[in-house]
Amino acid sequence: MESLDRNYVIALYDLYGALLTDKQRNYFEDYYFMDLSIGEIALNYSISRNGVFDQIKRSVLALEDYENKLGLHKKLLKIENLDIDKSLKESIFNILMED
């Protein structure tokens, strides 16, 4: 399952997780945040292991697609690497994250 760096996937979820379906968010959170196995998630939701695997895989692909289209993670990294005052970086970050 772990073809991408776990921290990167979680960072994408923090940015774009609200765009996933409820089911995708539940499976993603159980797998990445609760550290449940595919089998444990399948038992909890009474579905097949393959069904859980597919949903998590689709979730990660969707998160990558959002990043490819919107590039928020890439922009945040650029802001983080700017040689400017920390409070200014935080202000820029907050503007990007506004609703």
C-alpha positions as CSV (number, residue, x, y, z in Angstrom):
1,M,0.0,0.0,0.0
2,E,2.8,2.4,0.9
3,S,4.1,3.5,-2.6
4,L,4.2,7.1,-1.5
5,D,5.8,8.5,1.6
6,R,3.3,8.2,4.5
7,N,3.9,11.7,5.7
8,Y,3.3,13.1,2.2
9,V,0.0,11.3,1.9
10,I,-1.1,12.5,5.3
11,A,-0.1,16.1,4.4
12,L,-2.2,15.8,1.3
13,Y,-5.1,14.5,3.4
14,D,-4.8,17.5,5.7
15,L,-5.1,19.8,2.7
16,Y,-7.7,17.9,0.6
17,G,-9.3,15.3,2.9
18,A,-12.6,17.3,3.0
19,L,-13.0,16.6,-0.8
20,L,-13.1,12.8,-0.2
21,T,-16.3,10.9,0.3
22,D,-17.3,10.0,3.9
23,K,-16.4,6.3,3.2
24,Q,-13.0,7.2,1.8
25,R,-12.3,9.5,4.8
26,N,-13.3,6.8,7.3
27,Y,-11.1,4.1,5.7
28,F,-8.2,6.5,5.2
29,E,-8.3,7.7,8.8
30,D,-8.6,4.1,10.2
31,Y,-5.6,3.0,8.1
32,Y,-3.3,6.1,8.4
33,F,-4.3,7.6,11.7
34,M,-5.7,4.7,13.8
35,D,-3.1,2.3,12.2
36,L,-5.6,-0.4,11.7
37,S,-4.8,-3.2,9.2
38,I,-6.8,-3.7,6.0
39,G,-8.3,-6.8,7.6
40,E,-9.4,-5.0,10.8
41,I,-11.0,-2.2,8.7
42,A,-12.8,-4.8,6.6
43,L,-14.2,-6.5,9.8
44,N,-15.3,-3.2,11.3
45,Y,-17.3,-2.2,8.2
46,S,-18.3,-5.7,7.1
47,I,-16.8,-5.5,3.7
48,S,-14.0,-7.4,1.9
49,R,-10.4,-6.7,2.4
50,N,-10.1,-6.0,-1.3
51,G,-13.0,-3.4,-1.0
52,V,-11.1,-1.6,1.8
53,F,-7.8,-1.7,-0.2
54,D,-9.5,-0.3,-3.3
55,Q,-11.1,2.5,-1.3
56,I,-7.9,3.5,0.3
57,K,-6.0,3.3,-3.0
58,R,-8.7,5.5,-4.7
59,S,-8.5,8.0,-1.8
60,V,-4.7,8.3,-2.2
61,L,-5.1,8.7,-6.0
62,A,-7.7,11.3,-5.5
63,L,-5.5,13.2,-3.1
64,E,-2.6,13.1,-5.6
65,D,-4.9,14.3,-8.3
66,Y,-6.0,17.3,-6.2
67,E,-2.4,18.1,-5.5
68,N,-1.5,17.9,-9.2
69,K,-4.3,20.2,-10.1
70,L,-4.1,22.7,-7.2
71,G,-0.6,22.4,-6.0
72,L,-1.2,23.6,-2.4
73,H,1.4,21.3,-0.9
74,K,4.0,22.4,-3.3
75,K,3.2,26.1,-2.6
76,L,3.3,25.5,1.1
77,L,6.8,24.0,0.8
78,K,7.9,27.0,-1.2
79,I,6.6,29.3,1.5
80,E,8.3,27.3,4.2
81,N,11.6,27.6,2.4
82,L,11.4,31.4,1.9
83,D,14.0,33.4,3.7
84,I,11.5,35.7,5.5
85,D,10.2,36.3,9.0
86,K,8.3,33.4,10.5
87,S,5.2,35.5,11.3
88,L,5.1,36.6,7.6
89,K,5.3,32.9,6.5
90,E,2.4,32.1,8.9
91,S,0.3,35.0,7.5
92,I,0.9,33.8,3.9
93,F,0.0,30.2,5.0
94,N,-3.2,31.4,6.7
95,I,-4.3,33.3,3.6
96,L,-3.8,30.2,1.5
97,M,-5.8,28.1,3.9
98,E,-8.8,30.4,4.3
99,D,-12.2,29.2,3.3
